[in-house]
Amino acid sequence: MPRVTPLFVLVLAAMSAFGPLSTDMYLPAFPAIAAGLGTDAAHVQTTLASFFAGMSLAQLAFGPLTDRFGRRLPLLAGLGIFVLGSIGCGLTKEVGWLAVWRFIQGLGGCAGMVTARAIVRDVTEGTETIRLMSRLMLVVTLAPILAPSLGGVLLGWGGWRMIFWALVAYGLGLALVVGLVLPETLPPDRRRREGLAGVLMVYGRMLGTRRFMGLVLSGVLPMAGLFAYITGSPFVFMELHGIAPGQYGLLFGANALGIMGVSQLNAMLSQRHPPERVLLWGLCAMAGAGVAMAALSGTGSFWGIAVPLFVYVASIGMVMPIAAALAMASQGRSAGSASALIGTLQFGGGALTGALVGALYNGTAVPMAVVMALAALAGLLSRLVLVR
């Protein structure tokens, strides 16, 4: 097995960052995209939902492929699809085609996230998995900290299309790094050889396992609330509260710093307390913050949204690493498929909540806040009812 060196962690983090980079970098450009393509904010929001849908669906295929052919080959294929989708986004002239290319971008970008989680399971066990997941979270949170600000710089430098050309460069650069330095972590004797029926049986077994699904849902449901925040926050802060794109990037980065700090606290707490208990603490914090934000969202108060939002987003650094690590701990040779199912439900929930925020749009922060609160409460309920 390869040693878990800082370079190894950095490569895994770069693989995991496709979601944050592909969403957060273009958030400050929503008004510019709407103006450039002759459309409105609601139609631009659909391009975010289509990306989430692509990320969700393709993971069901990439997971079994990584279990059968190893981690590197499917990853490189996914990077190629991501680059193709990014080129299409950079060249498109209609918002409908932008949504299509964003979907294709999501189809390929999911490969990095699936493979990174599977590799963590390949090289670690037990609390070491939680520690490595937390270290990844530390590095991955740099993406939402830097991405909106970088997107704002690119927007001012070359327009909104420059953001997608930067993603083309990111995909090509990571493909080169993977080809040169990332070792194969799944030896041939541990690979699965089932056909389609076998793959469906593996997914069916996971869906029917109470503890596995309870842990998965306790992580992905609150994450769906995070996607509601990503979808709704450009309107809430830039249009409703008059925050400039550069200031929005700073606000977004402050929330991401909260994830970074809590993820490191999570690594320490998980060494001293049962991880299931630490997970419950994080879910309670998210549910409380979500309810407070929903209650205050109709008042028009900036701080009434910003403060509970910070608590909600920061708690992701505690909830998601533990939920994913505990869920995958028992999967062994099916780690790729388990990672894919987690990602599919995660981004499927993100597509649903993103579309819901857009559909409930009423000129206030209420739709975003209420959807986030319901997502957190559903995650807490999953932990209490299904995980014993």
C-alpha positions in Angstrom: 0.0 0.0 0.0 1.2 3.5 -0.7 2.3 5.7 2.2 -0.1 8.5 3.1 2.3 11.4 2.4 1.3 15.1 2.2 1.6 14.9 -1.6 -0.8 11.9 -1.6 -3.3 13.8 0.5 -3.0 16.8 -1.7 -3.7 14.8 -4.9 -6.8 13.2 -3.2 -8.0 16.6 -2.1 -7.6 18.0 -5.6 -9.7 15.0 -6.9 -12.3 15.8 -4.3 -12.4 19.5 -5.2 -14.2 19.2 -8.5 -17.6 19.8 -6.9 -16.6 23.0 -5.0 -14.5 24.4 -7.8 -17.1 23.7 -10.5 -19.9 25.4 -8.5 -18.3 28.0 -6.3 -16.1 29.6 -8.9 -18.9 30.7 -11.1 -21.4 31.8 -8.4 -20.2 35.5 -8.5 -20.7 35.4 -12.3 -24.5 34.6 -12.1 -25.6 38.1 -13.0 -23.0 38.4 -15.8 -24.0 35.0 -17.3 -27.7 36.0 -17.2 -26.8 39.3 -19.0 -24.5 37.6 -21.4 -26.9 34.9 -22.5 -30.0 37.1 -22.4 -31.8 35.3 -19.6 -32.7 35.7 -15.9 -31.3 34.4 -12.6 -33.8 31.5 -12.3 -32.6 30.0 -15.6 -28.9 30.4 -14.6 -29.8 28.5 -11.4 -30.9 25.6 -13.5 -27.4 25.2 -14.8 -26.3 24.5 -11.2 -29.0 21.9 -10.7 -28.0 20.2 -14.0 -24.4 20.0 -12.8 -25.6 18.4 -9.6 -27.7 15.9 -11.6 -24.8 14.9 -13.7 -22.6 14.4 -10.7 -25.3 12.3 -9.1 -26.2 9.9 -12.0 -22.7 9.1 -13.2 -21.4 8.0 -9.9 -23.6 4.9 -10.0 -21.5 3.8 -13.0 -18.1 5.1 -11.9 -18.2 3.4 -8.5 -18.5 -0.2 -9.9 -16.0 0.7 -12.7 -13.4 1.6 -10.1 -14.1 -1.6 -8.2 -13.6 -3.7 -11.4 -10.8 -1.9 -13.3 -8.9 -0.2 -10.5 -8.9 3.5 -9.5 -6.7 5.1 -12.1 -8.3 4.2 -15.4 -11.9 5.3 -14.7 -10.5 8.4 -13.0 -8.6 9.5 -16.1 -11.7 8.8 -18.3 -13.8 10.9 -16.0 -11.3 13.8 -16.2 -11.5 13.6 -20.0 -15.3 14.0 -19.9 -15.0 16.9 -17.4 -12.6 18.7 -19.7 -15.0 18.2 -22.7 -17.9 19.6 -20.7 -15.9 22.6 -19.6 -14.9 23.4 -23.2 -18.6 23.3 -24.1 -19.5 25.7 -21.3 -16.8 28.1 -22.4 -18.1 28.1 -26.0 -21.9 28.0 -25.6 -24.2 30.9 -26.5 -27.5 29.8 -25.0 -28.4 29.1 -21.4 -30.1 25.8 -22.4 -26.8 24.5 -23.9 -25.0 25.8 -20.9 -27.2 23.5 -18.8 -26.4 20.6 -21.1 -22.6 21.1 -21.0 -22.8 21.6 -17.2 -24.5 18.2 -17.0 -21.7 16.6 -19.0 -19.2 18.4 -16.8 -20.8 16.8 -13.8 -20.8 13.4 -15.4 -17.0 13.5 -15.6 -16.2 15.5 -12.5 -17.9 12.9 -10.2 -15.0 10.5 -11.0 -12.6 12.4 -8.9 -14.9 12.5 -5.8 -15.8 8.8 -6.1 -12.2 7.6 -6.5 -10.9 9.8 -3.7 -13.2 8.3 -1.1 -12.5 4.7 -2.4 -8.8 5.3 -2.2 -9.2 6.5 1.4 -10.9 3.2 2.2 -8.2 1.3 0.3 -5.3 2.7 2.4 -6.8 3.2 5.9 -9.2 1.6 8.4 -11.1 2.6 11.5 -10.4 5.9 13.1 -7.5 6.4 10.6 -10.2 6.7 7.9 -11.9 9.5 9.9 -8.6 11.2 10.4 -7.7 11.1 6.7 -11.2 12.2 5.7 -10.8 15.2 8.1 -7.4 16.0 6.6 -9.0 15.9 3.1 -11.8 18.2 4.4 -9.1 20.6 5.6 -7.5 20.9 2.2 -10.8 20.7 0.2 -12.2 23.7 2.1 -9.6 25.8 0.4 -11.6 25.4 -2.8 -14.7 27.2 -1.5 -12.5 29.8 0.3 -10.6 30.7 -2.9 -13.0 29.8 -5.7 -15.5 32.7 -5.5 -12.7 35.2 -5.2 -10.8 33.6 -8.1 -14.0 33.5 -10.1 -14.4 37.2 -9.4 -10.9 37.9 -10.6 -11.4 35.8 -13.8 -14.8 37.5 -14.3 -13.1 40.9 -14.3 -10.2 39.8 -16.4 -11.8 37.9 -19.2 -15.6 37.6 -18.6 -17.6 34.7 -17.2 -16.3 32.3 -20.0 -12.8 32.6 -18.6 -14.0 30.7 -15.5 -14.8 27.6 -17.6 -11.4 27.8 -19.4 -9.8 27.8 -16.0 -11.7 24.6 -15.2 -10.4 23.1 -18.5 -6.8 23.8 -17.3 -7.6 22.3 -13.9 -8.9 19.1 -15.4 -5.9 18.7 -17.8 -3.4 19.5 -15.0 -4.9 17.0 -12.6 -4.9 14.3 -15.3 -1.2 14.9 -15.8 -0.5 14.7 -12.0 -2.6 11.5 -11.7 -0.7 9.9 -14.5 2.6 10.8 -13.0 2.4 10.4 -9.3 -0.8 8.6 -8.1 -0.3 4.9 -7.6 -2.9 2.2 -8.1 -4.4 1.3 -4.7 -6.7 -1.6 -5.7 -4.6 -4.6 -6.6 -6.1 -7.1 -9.2 -6.8 -9.8 -6.6 -9.2 -7.4 -4.7 -11.2 -6.3 -7.8 -14.8 -7.3 -8.4 -15.7 -9.2 -11.5 -19.6 -9.2 -11.4 -21.7 -8.1 -14.4 -24.6 -5.7 -14.3 -26.7 -8.1 -12.2 -24.0 -8.4 -9.6 -23.6 -4.6 -9.5 -27.3 -4.2 -9.0 -27.2 -6.8 -6.2 -24.4 -4.9 -4.4 -26.4 -1.7 -4.6 -29.6 -3.5 -3.4 -27.7 -5.0 -0.4 -26.5 -1.5 0.6 -29.9 0.1 0.2 -31.3 -2.7 2.4 -28.8 -2.3 5.2 -30.3 -0.2 8.0 -27.1 1.0 9.6 -25.4 1.8 6.3 -28.3 3.8 5.0 -28.8 5.5 8.3 -25.2 6.7 8.3 -25.4 7.7 4.6 -28.6 9.7 5.0 -27.3 11.4 8.1 -24.5 12.8 6.0 -26.1 13.4 2.6 -29.4 15.0 3.8 -27.6 17.9 5.6 -25.3 18.2 2.6 -28.4 18.7 0.5 -29.1 21.7 2.7 -25.5 23.0 1.9 -26.4 22.8 -1.9 -29.5 24.8 -1.2 -27.2 27.5 0.3 -24.9 27.3 -2.7 -27.9 27.8 -5.1 -29.7 30.5 -3.1 -26.9 32.5 -1.6 -25.9 34.6 -4.7 -29.4 36.1 -4.7 -29.8 36.4 -0.9 -26.5 38.2 -0.4 -25.7 40.0 -3.7 -29.2 41.1 -4.7 -31.3 41.0 -1.5 -28.6 42.5 0.8 -26.5 44.4 -1.8 -23.2 42.5 -1.2 -20.6 43.1 -4.0 -19.2 40.0 -5.8 -15.8 40.5 -4.1 -17.4 40.8 -0.6 -19.6 37.7 -1.4 -16.4 35.8 -2.1 -15.1 36.8 1.3 -18.3 35.8 3.0 -18.3 32.5 1.2 -14.7 31.9 2.2 -15.5 32.7 5.9 -18.1 29.9 6.0 -15.6 27.6 4.4 -13.0 28.5 7.0 -15.6 27.3 9.6 -15.6 23.9 7.9 -11.8 23.8 8.0 -11.7 24.5 11.8 -14.5 22.1 12.7 -13.0 19.3 10.6 -9.8 19.5 12.6 -11.8 19.6 15.9 -13.6 16.5 14.5 -10.4 14.6 14.1 -9.5 15.2 17.8 -13.0 14.5 19.2 -13.3 11.2 17.2 -10.1 10.0 19.0 -11.7 10.6 22.4 -15.4 9.9 21.9 -17.4 7.3 20.0 -17.7 8.6 16.4 -21.5 8.0 16.4 -21.8 10.4 19.3 -19.7 13.1 17.7 -21.8 12.7 14.6 -24.9 13.3 16.7 -23.4 16.5 18.1 -22.8 17.8 14.7 -26.3 17.0 13.4 -27.8 18.7 16.5 -25.8 21.9 15.8 -26.9 21.9 12.1 -30.5 21.3 12.9 -30.6 24.1 15.6 -28.9 26.5 13.2 -31.2 25.6 10.4 -34.3 26.2 12.5 -33.0 29.5 13.8 -32.2 30.7 10.2 -35.6 29.7 9.0 -37.2 31.6 11.9 -35.2 34.8 11.2 -35.2 34.6 7.4 -38.4 36.6 7.0 -37.1 39.6 9.1 -34.7 40.9 6.4 -31.9 40.8 8.9 -28.4 40.2 7.4 -27.0 38.9 10.6 -30.1 36.8 11.3 -29.1 34.8 8.2 -25.3 35.1 8.3 -24.7 33.8 11.9 -26.8 30.6 11.9 -25.6 30.0 8.3 -22.0 30.0 9.5 -22.8 27.4 12.3 -24.7 25.3 9.8 -22.0 25.3 7.1 -19.1 24.8 9.6 -20.8 21.7 11.1 -20.4 20.0 7.8 -16.8 19.6 8.8 -17.9 17.3 11.6 -20.9 15.5 10.0 -19.7 14.5 6.5 -16.3 12.9 7.3 -17.7 10.8 10.1 -20.9 9.7 8.3 -18.9 8.7 5.1 -16.1 6.9 7.1 -18.5 4.9 9.3 -20.8 4.0 6.3 -17.9 2.8 4.2 -16.1 1.0 7.0 -17.8 -2.4 6.4 -17.8 -2.3 2.6 -14.4 -3.7 1.8 -14.2 -4.7 -1.8 -17.3 -2.7 -2.6 -15.7 0.6 -1.5 -16.0 2.2 -4.9 -19.7 1.3 -5.2 -20.4 2.5 -1.6 -18.6 5.8 -2.4 -20.7 6.1 -5.6 -23.9 5.5 -3.8 -23.0 8.1 -1.2 -22.1 10.6 -3.9 -25.2 9.8 -6.0 -27.6 10.5 -3.0 -25.5 13.5 -2.0 -25.7 15.3 -5.4 -29.1 14.0 -6.2 -30.3 15.7 -3.0 -28.3 18.7 -4.1 -30.1 18.8 -7.5 -33.4 18.5 -5.7 -32.9 21.2 -3.1 -31.3 23.5 -5.7 -34.3 23.1 -8.0 -36.6 23.5 -5.0 -35.0 26.8 -3.9 -35.4 28.1 -7.5 -39.0 26.9 -7.7 -40.0 28.5 -4.4 -38.3 31.8 -5.2 -40.3 34.7 -3.7 -37.8 37.6 -3.4 -36.8 36.7 0.2 -34.3 34.4 2.0 -37.1 32.2 3.3 -37.0 29.4 0.6 -33.2 28.9 1.1 -33.5 28.9 4.9 -36.5 26.6 5.1 -35.1 24.0 2.7 -31.8 24.0 4.7 -33.6 23.6 8.0 -35.7 20.6 6.7 -32.6 19.0 5.3 -30.8 19.2 8.6 -33.8 17.9 10.6 -34.1 15.0 8.2 -30.4 14.1 8.7 -30.8 14.2 12.5 -33.9 12.0 12.3 -32.0 9.4 10.1 -29.3 9.2 12.7 -31.7 8.8 15.6 -34.0 6.3 14.0 -31.8 4.1 11.8 -28.4 4.1 13.5 -28.4 2.1 16.7 
